[in-house]
């Protein structure tokens, strides 16, 4: 994500994120990749939780470590593998953040977010079927203030890393920085750092340690969006007028970026 004013445009030039190299690829193809990536990320999250539950029983520390490694490892792999096509968001917060910064068109944003939500739901269903569990969404109770603060911090930290790495000259390290943060945040926060509305919604259909109630998912979604706003403020202050950090590009892609003036 590059130098741009925070705004809500109707039309914006497509911008790359991490390994995305061509924003002119068909939107359907890029959205499909976002759906598949989010689906597999959710499979890693829900499946690792169910595997721990079935094999280790009541071992909360083991569950946290295994889930953290599974989520972080799968996300790094998915970004590196398919990020050149779609940017490897797999998270509505990243897509919405680009839109707010004027770096992604409204139509693309809507398509990406819908694809991510659908992918997350499919991943949760696949995992539940694989482990022969039942889908039992519950209304539940609203989370405590501590859990909401936890999810706010986890989301803000994730988005600060995503935006900062994309602005850095070392942008190719972004996927690994994201994986490192998620591992730490899952272990260090009481909410277990969902930090992703798509997987949070998917978790309402899941069983096992990662399952959340509908009320908790809704509250977490609000905290995650507030975390996104905080990250936008922090990175705007940190990277305003820092042209030396901009990622160089060559050829036609650079010409398109210059024409659009979004870098």
TORTILO-466844 format. One record per residue: residue in one letter; residue number from 1; x, y, z of N, C-alpha, C, O, CB in turn; chain. Coordinates in steps of 0.2 Angstrom, whole numbers. Glycine has a CB too. Layout:
<nodes>
   resn   resi     n.u     n.v     n.w    ca.u    ca.v    ca.w     c.u     c.v     c.w     o.u     o.v     o.w    cb.u    cb.v    cb.w   chain
      A    NUM       X       Y       Z       X       Y       Z       X       Y       Z       X       Y       Z       X       Y       Z       A
...
</nodes>
This chain:
<nodes>
   resn   resi     n.u     n.v     n.w    ca.u    ca.v    ca.w     c.u     c.v     c.w     o.u     o.v     o.w    cb.u    cb.v    cb.w   chain
      X      1       4      -6       0       0       0       0       4       6       0       9       6       4      -5       0       6       A
      X      2       3      11      -4       8      17      -5       5      23      -3      -1      24      -1       9      17     -13       A
      X      3       8      28      -5       6      35      -3       0      37      -6      -1      37     -12      12      40      -5       A
      X      4      -5      38      -2     -12      40      -4     -16      43       2     -14      41       7     -15      34      -7       A
      X      5     -20      47       0     -24      50       5     -30      45       7     -33      42       3     -27      57       3       A
      X      6     -31      45      14     -37      41      16     -43      44      13     -45      49      15     -37      40      24       A
      X      7     -47      40       9     -53      42       6     -57      36       4     -55      30       5     -51      46       0       A
      X      8     -63      37       2     -68      32       0     -70      33      -7     -75      37      -9     -74      32       5       A
      X      9     -66      31     -12     -67      33     -19     -72      28     -22     -73      23     -20     -61      33     -23       A
      X     10     -75      31     -27     -80      27     -31     -76      23     -36     -77      17     -38     -85      31     -35       A
      X     11     -70      26     -39     -66      23     -44     -59      24     -42     -57      30     -40     -67      26     -51       A
      X     12     -55      19     -42     -48      20     -40     -43      15     -44     -46      10     -46     -47      19     -32       A
      X     13     -37      17     -45     -33      13     -49     -31       7     -45     -30       7     -39     -26      16     -51       A
      X     14     -31       1     -48     -29      -5     -44     -22      -5     -42     -17      -2     -45     -30     -11     -48       A
      X     15     -20      -7     -36     -14      -7     -33     -12     -14     -31     -16     -18     -29     -13      -2     -27       A
      X     16      -5     -15     -31      -3     -22     -29      -2     -22     -21      -1     -17     -18       3     -24     -32       A
      X     17      -2     -28     -19       0     -29     -12       4     -35     -11       2     -41     -13      -7     -30      -8       A
      X     18      10     -35      -8      15     -40      -7      17     -42     -14      20     -38     -17      12     -46      -3       A
      X     19      15     -48     -16      18     -51     -22      13     -49     -29      15     -52     -34      19     -58     -22       A
      X     20       8     -46     -28       4     -45     -33       7     -40     -39      10     -35     -37      -3     -41     -31       A
      X     21       8     -43     -45      12     -39     -50       7     -36     -55      10     -32     -59      16     -44     -53       A
      X     22       1     -38     -56      -3     -35     -62     -10     -35     -59     -14     -39     -59      -2     -40     -68       A
      X     23     -12     -28     -58     -19     -27     -56     -24     -27     -61     -30     -26     -60     -19     -21     -52       A
      X     24     -21     -28     -67     -26     -28     -73     -29     -35     -75     -32     -36     -79     -23     -25     -79       A
      X     25     -26     -40     -71     -29     -47     -72     -37     -47     -71     -39     -43     -67     -26     -52     -67       A
      X     26     -40     -52     -74     -48     -52     -73     -50     -52     -66     -47     -56     -62     -51     -58     -77       A
      X     27     -54     -48     -64     -57     -48     -57     -59     -55     -55     -58     -56     -49     -62     -42     -56       A
      X     28     -63     -58     -59     -65     -65     -57     -60     -69     -55     -60     -73     -50     -69     -68     -63       A
      X     29     -54     -69     -59     -48     -74     -57     -45     -72     -51     -44     -76     -46     -43     -73     -63       A
      X     30     -44     -65     -50     -41     -63     -43     -46     -64     -37     -44     -66     -32     -40     -55     -44       A
      X     31     -52     -64     -38     -57     -65     -33     -57     -72     -31     -58     -74     -25     -64     -62     -35       A
      X     32     -57     -76     -36     -57     -84     -35     -51     -86     -31     -51     -90     -27     -57     -87     -42       A
      X     33     -45     -83     -33     -39     -84     -29     -40     -82     -21     -38     -86     -17     -33     -81     -32       A
      X     34     -43     -76     -20     -45     -74     -14     -49     -79     -10     -48     -80      -4     -48     -67     -14       A
      X     35     -54     -82     -13     -59     -87     -10     -55     -93      -9     -56     -96      -3     -65     -88     -15       A
      X     36     -51     -96     -13     -47    -102     -12     -42    -101      -6     -42    -105      -2     -44    -104     -18       A
      X     37     -39     -95      -6     -34     -94      -1     -37     -94       6     -35     -96      11     -30     -88      -2       A
      X     38     -43     -90       6     -46     -89      13     -49     -96      15     -49     -97      21     -52     -84      12       A
      X     39     -51    -100      10     -54    -106      12     -49    -111      15     -50    -114      20     -57    -110       6       A
      X     40     -43    -111      12     -37    -115      14     -35    -113      21     -33    -116      25     -32    -116       9       A
      X     41     -34    -106      22     -32    -103      28     -37    -105      34     -35    -107      39     -32     -95      28       A
      X     42     -44    -105      32     -49    -107      37     -48    -115      39     -49    -117      45     -56    -105      35       A
      X     43     -47    -119      34     -46    -126      35     -40    -127      40     -40    -131      44     -44    -129      28       A
      X     44     -35    -123      39     -29    -124      43     -31    -122      50     -29    -125      55     -23    -119      41       A
      X     45     -35    -116      51     -37    -114      58     -41    -119      61     -40    -121      67     -40    -107      57       A
      X     46     -47    -120      58     -52    -125      61     -49    -132      62     -50    -135      67     -58    -125      57       A
      X     47     -46    -134      56     -44    -141      56     -38    -142      62     -38    -148      65     -41    -143      50       A
      X     48     -34    -138      63     -29    -139      68     -32    -139      75     -30    -143      79     -23    -133      67       A
      X     49     -37    -135      76     -40    -135      82     -44    -141      83     -43    -144      89     -45    -129      83       A
      X     50     -47    -144      78     -51    -150      79     -46    -156      80     -47    -161      84     -55    -152      73       A
      X     51     -40    -156      76     -35    -161      77     -32    -161      84     -32    -167      87     -30    -160      72       A
      X     52     -31    -155      87     -28    -155      94     -34    -158      99     -32    -162     103     -26    -148      96       A
      X     53     -40    -156      98     -45    -158     102     -46    -165     102     -47    -169     107     -52    -155     100       A
      X     54     -46    -168      96     -47    -176      96     -41    -180      98     -41    -185     100     -48    -177      89       A
      X     55     -35    -177      97     -29    -181      98     -25    -179     105     -22    -184     108     -24    -180      93       A
      X     56     -26    -173     107     -23    -171     114     -28    -170     119     -26    -170     125     -18    -165     112       A
      X     57     -34    -169     118     -39    -167     123     -38    -161     126     -37    -156     122     -38    -173     128       A
      X     58     -39    -160     132     -38    -154     136     -31    -152     137     -29    -152     143     -42    -154     143       A
      X     59     -28    -149     132     -21    -147     133     -21    -140     130     -19    -139     124     -16    -152     129       A
      X     60     -23    -135     133     -24    -128     130     -17    -125     128     -17    -122     122     -26    -123     136       A
      X     61     -12    -126     131      -5    -123     128      -3    -127     122      -1    -123     117       0    -124     134       A
      X     62      -4    -133     122      -2    -137     115      -7    -135     110      -5    -134     104      -3    -144     116       A
      X     63     -13    -134     111     -18    -131     106     -16    -125     104     -16    -124      98     -25    -131     109       A
      X     64     -14    -120     108     -13    -113     106      -7    -113     101      -6    -110      96     -11    -109     112       A
      X     65      -1    -117     103       5    -117      99       3    -120      93       6    -118      87      10    -121     103       A
      X     66       0    -126      92      -1    -129      86      -6    -125      81      -4    -125      75      -5    -136      87       A
      X     67     -11    -122      84     -15    -118      80     -11    -112      77     -12    -110      72     -21    -116      84       A
      X     68      -7    -109      82      -3    -103      79       1    -105      74       2    -101      69       1    -100      85       A
      X     69       5    -110      74      10    -113      69       6    -114      63       8    -113      57      14    -119      72       A
      X     70       0    -118      64      -4    -120      58      -6    -114      54      -6    -113      48     -10    -124      60       A
      X     71      -9    -109      57     -12    -103      54      -6     -99      51      -7     -97      45     -16     -98      59       A
      X     72      -1     -97      55       4     -93      52       8     -97      46       9     -93      41      10     -92      58       A
      X     73       9    -103      47      13    -107      41       8    -107      35      11    -106      30      14    -113      44       A
      X     74       2    -108      36      -2    -108      30      -3    -102      27      -3    -101      21      -9    -111      32       A
      X     75      -3     -96      31      -4     -90      28       2     -88      24       1     -85      18      -6     -85      33       A
      X     76       8     -89      27      14     -87      23      14     -91      17      16     -88      11      20     -89      27       A
      X     77      13     -97      17      13    -101      11       8     -99       5      10     -99       0      12    -109      12       A
      X     78       2     -97       8      -3     -95       3      -1     -88       0      -3     -87      -6     -10     -95       6       A
      X     79       1     -84       4       3     -77       1       9     -78      -4       8     -75     -10       5     -73       7       A
      X     80      14     -82      -3      19     -83      -7      17     -87     -13      19     -85     -19      25     -87      -4       A
      X     81      13     -92     -13      11     -96     -18       6     -92     -23       7     -93     -29       7    -102     -16       A
      X     82       1     -89     -21      -4     -86     -25      -5     -78     -24      -9     -75     -28     -11     -89     -23       A
      X     83       0     -75     -21       0     -68     -20       1     -64     -26      -1     -58     -27       5     -66     -15       A
      X     84       5     -67     -31       6     -63     -37       0     -62     -41      -1     -58     -45      11     -67     -41       A
      X     85      -6     -66     -40     -12     -65     -44     -16     -60     -40     -19     -56     -44     -15     -72     -44       A
      X     86     -18     -61     -34     -23     -57     -31     -20     -52     -26     -23     -47     -23     -28     -61     -27       A
      X     87     -14     -53     -24     -11     -49     -18     -10     -53     -12      -7     -51      -7     -15     -43     -17       A
      X     88     -14     -59     -11     -14     -63      -6     -16     -59       1     -13     -60       6      -7     -65      -4       A
      X     89     -22     -56       0     -25     -53       6     -28     -58      11     -26     -59      16     -31     -48       4       A
      X     90     -33     -62       8     -37     -67      12     -39     -64      19     -40     -68      24     -32     -73      14       A
      X     91     -41     -58      19     -43     -55      25     -47     -48      22     -43     -44      19     -37     -53      29       A
      X     92     -53     -47      24     -57     -41      22     -53     -35      25     -54     -30      22     -64     -42      24       A
      X     93     -50     -35      30     -47     -29      33     -42     -26      29     -41     -20      28     -44     -31      40       A
      X     94     -38     -31      25     -33     -28      21     -36     -25      15     -34     -20      12     -28     -34      19       A
      X     95     -41     -29      12     -44     -26       6     -47     -19       7     -47     -15       4     -49     -31       3       A
      X     96     -51     -19      13     -55     -13      15     -50      -7      16     -51      -1      15     -59     -14      21       A
      X     97     -44      -9      19     -39      -4      21     -36      -1      14     -35       5      14     -33      -7      25       A
      X     98     -35      -5       9     -33      -2       3     -38       2       0     -36       7      -3     -31      -8      -2       A
      X     99     -44       0       0     -50       4      -2     -50      11       1     -51      16      -2     -56       1      -2       A
      X    100     -49      11       8     -49      17      12     -44      22      10     -44      28      10     -49      16      19       A
      X    101     -38      19       8     -32      23       6     -32      25      -1     -28      28      -4     -26      19       7       A
      X    102     -38      23      -5     -38      25     -12     -34      21     -17     -33      23     -22     -37      32     -13       A
      X    103     -33      15     -15     -28      11     -19     -32       5     -22     -28       1     -26     -23       8     -14       A
      X    104     -38       4     -21     -42      -2     -24     -49       1     -25     -52       4     -21     -42      -8     -19       A
      X    105     -51      -1     -31     -58       1     -33     -63      -2     -29     -62      -7     -26     -59      -1     -41       A
      X    106     -69       1     -29     -75      -1     -25     -77      -8     -27     -78     -12     -23     -80       4     -25       A
      X    107     -78      -9     -34     -80     -15     -37     -75     -21     -35     -78     -26     -33     -81     -15     -44       A
      X    108     -69     -19     -35     -64     -25     -34     -64     -26     -26     -64     -32     -24     -57     -22     -35       A
      X    109     -65     -21     -22     -66     -22     -15     -72     -26     -13     -71     -31      -9     -66     -15     -11       A
      X    110     -77     -25     -16     -83     -29     -14     -82     -36     -17     -84     -41     -13     -90     -26     -18       A
      X    111     -80     -37     -23     -79     -44     -25     -74     -48     -21     -75     -53     -19     -76     -43     -32       A
      X    112     -68     -44     -19     -64     -48     -14     -67     -50      -8     -66     -55      -5     -57     -43     -13       A
      X    113     -70     -45      -5     -73     -46       2     -78     -52       2     -78     -56       6     -76     -40       5       A
      X    114     -82     -52      -3     -87     -57      -4     -84     -64      -5     -86     -69      -2     -92     -56     -10       A
      X    115     -79     -64      -9     -75     -70     -10     -72     -73      -4     -72     -79      -3     -70     -69     -16       A
      X    116     -69     -68       0     -66     -70       6     -71     -73      11     -69     -78      14     -62     -64       9       A
      X    117     -76     -70      12     -82     -72      16     -84     -79      14     -85     -84      18     -87     -68      17       A
      X    118     -85     -80       7     -87     -87       5     -82     -92       6     -83     -98       8     -89     -86      -3       A
      X    119     -76     -90       5     -70     -95       6     -70     -97      13     -68    -103      14     -64     -92       3       A
      X    120     -70     -92      17     -70     -94      25     -75     -99      27     -74    -103      30     -70     -88      29       A
      X    121     -81     -98      25     -87    -102      26     -86    -109      23     -87    -114      27     -94     -99      23       A
      X    122     -84    -109      17     -82    -116      14     -77    -120      18     -77    -126      19     -80    -115       7       A
      X    123     -72    -116      20     -66    -119      24     -68    -122      30     -66    -127      32     -61    -114      25       A
      X    124     -73    -118      34     -75    -121      40     -80    -127      39     -79    -132      43     -80    -115      44       A
      X    125     -84    -127      34     -88    -133      33     -84    -139      31     -85    -144      33     -93    -131      27       A
      X    126     -79    -138      27     -74    -143      25     -71    -146      31     -71    -153      31     -69    -141      20       A
      X    127     -68    -142      35     -65    -145      41     -70    -149      46     -68    -154      48     -62    -139      45       A
      X    128     -76    -146      46     -81    -149      51     -82    -156      48     -83    -161      52     -87    -145      51       A
      X    129     -83    -156      42     -85    -163      39     -79    -168      39     -80    -174      41     -87    -162      31       A
      X    130     -73    -165      38     -67    -170      38     -66    -173      45     -64    -179      46     -61    -166      37       A
      X    131     -68    -169      50     -67    -172      57     -73    -174      60     -74    -176      66     -64    -166      62       A
      X    132     -79    -175      56     -85    -178      58     -88    -174      64     -91    -178      69     -84    -185      60       A
      X    133     -88    -168      64     -91    -164      69     -97    -161      66     -99    -161      60     -86    -158      71       A
      X    134    -101    -158      71    -108    -155      69    -107    -148      69    -104    -145      73    -113    -157      73       A
      X    135    -111    -144      64    -111    -137      64    -117    -135      68    -123    -136      67    -112    -135      56       A
      X    136    -115    -131      73    -120    -129      78    -119    -122      80    -116    -121      85    -120    -134      84       A
      X    137    -121    -117      76    -120    -110      78    -124    -108      84    -129    -111      85    -122    -105      72       A
      X    138    -121    -104      88    -125    -102      94    -125     -95      95    -120     -91      92    -121    -105     101       A
      X    139    -130     -92      98    -130     -85      99    -125     -83     104    -121     -78     103    -137     -83     102       A
      X    140    -125     -86     110    -120     -84     115    -120     -77     118    -125     -74     117    -113     -85     112       A
      X    141    -115     -76     122    -115     -69     125    -109     -65     122    -105     -67     119    -114     -70     133       A
      X    142    -110     -59     123    -105     -54     121     -99     -55     124     -99     -56     130    -108     -47     121       A
      X    143     -93     -54     121     -87     -55     124     -85     -49     129     -88     -44     129     -81     -55     119       A
      X    144     -81     -50     134     -79     -45     139     -75     -40     135     -72     -40     130     -74     -49     144       A
      X    145     -74     -34     139     -70     -29     136     -63     -31     135     -60     -28     130     -70     -23     141       A
      X    146     -60     -35     139     -53     -37     138     -52     -41     132     -47     -40     128     -51     -42     144       A
      X    147     -57     -45     130     -57     -49     124     -57     -44     118     -54     -45     113     -62     -54     123       A
      X    148     -61     -39     118     -62     -34     113     -56     -30     112     -54     -28     106     -68     -29     114       A
      X    149     -53     -28     118     -46     -24     117     -41     -29     114     -37     -27     110     -44     -22     124       A
      X    150     -41     -35     116     -37     -40     113     -37     -40     106     -32     -40     102     -38     -47     116       A
      X    151     -43     -41     103     -44     -41      96     -43     -35      92     -40     -35      87     -52     -43      94       A
      X    152     -44     -29      96     -42     -23      93     -34     -22      92     -32     -21      87     -44     -17      97       A
      X    153     -31     -24      97     -23     -24      97     -21     -29      92     -16     -27      88     -20     -26     104       A
      X    154     -23     -35      91     -21     -40      87     -22     -38      80     -18     -38      75     -25     -47      88       A
      X    155     -28     -35      78     -30     -32      71     -25     -26      69     -23     -26      64     -37     -31      71       A
      X    156     -25     -22      74     -20     -16      73     -13     -18      71     -10     -15      67     -21     -11      79       A
      X    157     -11     -22      75      -4     -25      74      -3     -28      67       2     -27      64      -2     -29      80       A
      X    158      -8     -32      66      -7     -36      59      -7     -31      53      -3     -31      49     -13     -41      58       A
      X    159     -12     -26      54     -13     -21      48      -7     -16      48      -5     -14      42     -19     -17      49       A
      X    160      -4     -15      54       2     -10      54       8     -14      50      11     -11      46       4      -9      61       A
      X    161       9     -20      51      14     -24      48      13     -25      41      17     -24      37      14     -31      51       A
      X    162       6     -26      39       5     -27      32       6     -21      28      10     -21      23      -3     -29      31       A
      X    163       3     -15      30       4      -9      27      12      -7      27      14      -4      22       0      -3      30       A
      X    164      15      -7      32      22      -5      33      26      -9      28      31      -7      25      24      -6      40       A
      X    165      25     -16      28      30     -20      24      28     -18      16      33     -18      12      28     -28      25       A
      X    166      22     -17      15      21     -15       8      24      -9       6      25      -7       0      13     -15       7       A
      X    167      25      -4      11      28       2       9      35       2      10      39       6       7      26       7      15       A
      X    168      38      -3      13      45      -4      13      49      -6       7      45      -9       3      47      -9      19       A
      X    169      55      -5       6      59      -7       1      60     -15       1      62     -18      -3      66      -4       0       A
      X    170      59     -18       7      59     -25       9      52     -28       8      51     -32      13      63     -26      15       A
      X    171      48     -26       4      41     -28       3      41     -36       3      36     -39       5      38     -25      -3       A
      X    172      46     -39       0      45     -47      -1      46     -50       6      44     -56       6      50     -49      -6       A
      X    173      48     -47      11      48     -50      17      41     -50      21      40     -53      26      53     -47      22       A
      X    174      36     -46      18      30     -45      21      26     -52      23      24     -52      29      25     -42      16       A
      X    175      26     -57      19      22     -63      21      25     -66      27      22     -69      31      22     -68      15       A
      X    176      32     -66      28      35     -69      34      34     -65      40      34     -67      45      43     -70      32       A
      X    177      34     -58      39      33     -54      45      26     -55      47      24     -55      53      34     -46      43       A
      X    178      21     -56      43      14     -57      44      13     -64      48      10     -64      53       9     -57      38       A
      X    179      17     -69      46      17     -75      49      20     -75      56      17     -78      61      20     -80      45       A
      X    180      25     -71      57      28     -70      63      24     -67      68      23     -69      74      35     -66      63       A
      X    181      20     -61      66      16     -58      70      10     -62      72       8     -62      78      13     -51      67       A
      X    182       7     -66      68       1     -70      70       3     -75      75      -1     -76      79      -2     -73      63       A
      X    183       9     -78      74      11     -83      79      12     -80      86       9     -83      91      18     -86      77       A
      X    184      15     -74      86      15     -71      93       9     -69      95       7     -69     101      20     -65      92       A
      X    185       5     -66      91      -2     -63      93      -7     -68      96     -10     -67     100      -5     -59      88       A
      X    186      -7     -74      92     -11     -80      94      -9     -82     101     -14     -84     105     -11     -85      89       A
      X    187      -3     -82     103       0     -85     109      -1     -79     114      -2     -81     120       7     -87     109       A
      X    188      -1     -73     112       0     -67     117      -6     -64     119      -7     -60     124       5     -62     115       A
      X    189     -12     -65     115     -18     -62     116     -23     -66     119     -24     -72     116     -20     -58     110       A
      X    190     -28     -64     123     -33     -69     126     -38     -71     121     -42     -76     122     -36     -66     132       A
      X    191     -39     -66     116     -44     -68     111     -41     -73     105     -45     -75     101     -46     -61     107       A
      X    192     -35     -74     106     -32     -79     101     -31     -76      94     -30     -79      89     -36     -85     100       A
      X    193     -32     -69      93     -30     -65      87     -33     -68      81     -30     -71      77     -23     -65      86       A
      X    194     -40     -68      81     -43     -69      74     -41     -64      69     -39     -66      64     -51     -69      75       A
      X    195     -42     -58      71     -39     -52      67     -41     -53      59     -38     -50      55     -32     -52      67       A
      X    196     -47     -56      58     -49     -57      51     -57     -58      51     -59     -63      53     -45     -63      48       A
      X    197     -61     -53      49     -68     -54      49     -70     -61      45     -75     -64      47     -71     -49      46       A
      X    198     -67     -63      40     -69     -69      36     -68     -75      40     -73     -79      40     -65     -69      30       A
      X    199     -63     -76      43     -62     -82      47     -66     -81      54     -68     -87      57     -54     -83      49       A
      X    200     -67     -75      56     -71     -75      62     -78     -77      61     -81     -81      65     -71     -67      65       A
      X    201     -81     -75      55     -88     -77      53     -88     -85      52     -92     -88      54     -90     -74      47       A
      X    202     -82     -87      49     -82     -94      48     -82     -98      54     -84    -104      55     -76     -96      44       A
      X    203     -79     -95      59     -78     -99      66     -85    -100      69     -85    -104      74     -73     -95      70       A
      X    204     -90     -96      67     -96     -97      70    -100    -104      68    -104    -106      71    -101     -91      68       A
      X    205     -97    -106      62     -99    -113      60     -95    -118      62     -96    -124      60    -100    -112      52       A
      X    206     -90    -117      65     -84    -122      67     -86    -125      74     -90    -123      78     -78    -119      67       A
      X    207     -82    -131      75     -82    -134      81     -75    -134      84     -71    -132      80     -85    -141      81       A
      X    208     -74    -135      90     -68    -136      93     -65    -129      96     -69    -125      97     -63    -138      88       A
      X    209     -59    -129      98     -56    -123     101     -57    -116      98     -57    -111     101     -49    -124     103       A
      X    210     -57    -116      91     -58    -110      88     -65    -107      87     -66    -102      84     -54    -110      81       A
      X    211     -70    -111      89     -77    -109      88     -79    -103      92     -76    -102      97     -81    -115      89       A
      X    212     -83     -99      89     -85     -93      92     -93     -92      91     -95     -95      87     -82     -86      90       A
      X    213     -96     -89      96    -103     -88      95    -105     -82      91    -100     -78      89    -106     -86     102       A
      X    214    -111     -82      89    -113     -76      84    -112     -69      87    -109     -65      84    -120     -77      82       A
      X    215    -113     -69      94    -113     -62      97    -105     -60      98    -104     -55      97    -116     -63     104       A
      X    216    -101     -65      99     -94     -64     100     -91     -62      93     -87     -57      93     -90     -70     103       A
      X    217     -93     -65      88     -91     -64      81     -93     -57      79     -88     -53      76     -93     -69      76       A
      X    218     -99     -55      81    -101     -48      79     -97     -43      82     -95     -38      80    -108     -47      80       A
      X    219     -96     -44      89     -92     -39      93     -84     -39      91     -81     -34      90     -92     -41     100       A
      X    220     -82     -45      89     -75     -45      87     -74     -41      80     -69     -38      79     -73     -52      86       A
      X    221     -79     -42      76     -79     -38      69     -78     -31      70     -75     -28      67     -85     -40      65       A
      X    222     -82     -28      75     -82     -21      76     -75     -19      79     -72     -14      77     -87     -19      82       A
      X    223     -72     -23      84     -65     -22      86     -60     -22      81     -55     -18      81     -64     -27      92       A
      X    224     -61     -27      76     -56     -28      71     -56     -22      66     -51     -19      64     -58     -34      67       A
      X    225     -62     -19      65     -62     -13      60     -59      -7      64     -56      -3      60     -70     -12      59       A
      X    226     -60      -7      70     -57      -1      74     -49      -2      74     -46       3      73     -60      -1      81       A
      X    227     -47      -8      74     -40      -9      74     -37      -7      67     -32      -5      66     -39     -17      75       A
      X    228     -41      -8      62     -39      -6      55     -39       2      55     -34       4      52     -44      -8      50       A
      X    229     -43       5      58     -43      12      58     -37      15      61     -33      19      59     -49      15      61       A
      X    230     -35      11      67     -29      13      71     -23      12      67     -18      16      67     -29       9      77       A
      X    231     -23       7      63     -17       5      59     -16      10      53     -10      12      52     -18      -2      56       A
      X    232     -22      12      50     -21      17      45     -18      24      48     -14      27      44     -28      19      42       A
      X    233     -20      26      54     -18      32      57     -10      31      58      -6      36      57     -22      34      63       A
      X    234      -8      26      61      -1      25      63       3      25      57       8      28      57       0      18      67       A
      X    235       1      21      52       5      20      46       5      27      42      10      28      38       3      15      42       A
      X    236       0      31      42       0      37      39       5      42      42       8      45      38      -7      40      39       A
      X    237       5      42      48      10      46      52      17      44      51      22      48      49       9      46      60       A
      X    238      18      37      51      25      34      50      28      35      43      34      36      42      25      27      52       A
      X    239      23      34      38      26      34      31      24      40      27      25      40      21      24      28      28       A
      X    240      21      45      30      20      51      26      26      54      23      31      55      27      15      56      30       A
      X    241      26      55      17      32      59      13      38      55      14      44      58      15      33      65      16       A
      X    242      38      48      14      44      44      15      45      41       8      44      35       7      44      39      20       A
      X    243      47      45       3      47      42      -4      53      37      -5      53      33      -9      49      48      -9       A
      X    244      58      37       0      64      33      -1      62      26       1      65      21      -1      69      35       4       A
      X    245      56      25       4      54      18       5      50      15       0      48       9       0      50      18      12       A
      X    246      48      19      -5      43      16     -11      46      10     -15      52      10     -16      41      22     -15       A
      X    247      42       5     -16      45       0     -20      46       1     -27      41       3     -30      40      -6     -19       A
      X    248      52       0     -30      53       1     -37      49      -4     -41      49     -10     -39      60       2     -39       A
      X    249      47      -2     -47      44      -6     -52      47      -4     -59      49       1     -60      36      -7     -52       A
      X    250      47      -9     -64      49      -7     -70      44      -9     -75      39     -12     -74      56     -11     -71       A
      X    251      46      -7     -82      42      -9     -87      35      -6     -87      34       0     -85      41     -16     -88       A
      X    252      30      -9     -90      24      -7     -91      20      -5     -85      16      -1     -84      19     -11     -95       A
      X    253      22     -10     -80      18      -9     -73      20      -2     -70      16       1     -67      20     -14     -68       A
      X    254      27       0     -71      29       6     -68      26      12     -72      24      17     -69      36       7     -68       A
      X    255      25      11     -78      22      17     -82      14      17     -80      12      23     -80      22      15     -90       A
      X    256      11      12     -79       4      12     -77       3      16     -70      -1      20     -69       1       5     -77       A
      X    257       8      14     -66       8      17     -59       9      25     -60       6      29     -56      13      14     -55       A
      X    258      14      27     -64      15      34     -65       9      37     -68       7      43     -66      21      35     -69       A
      X    259       6      34     -73       0      37     -76      -6      38     -71      -9      44     -71      -2      33     -82       A
      X    260      -6      33     -66     -12      34     -62     -10      39     -56     -15      41     -52     -14      27     -59       A
      X    261      -4      39     -54      -1      44     -49      -3      41     -42      -4      45     -37      -4      50     -50       A
      X    262      -3      34     -41      -5      31     -35       1      29     -31       0      25     -26     -10      26     -35       A
      X    263       7      31     -33      13      29     -29      17      35     -28      22      35     -24      17      24     -33       A
</nodes>
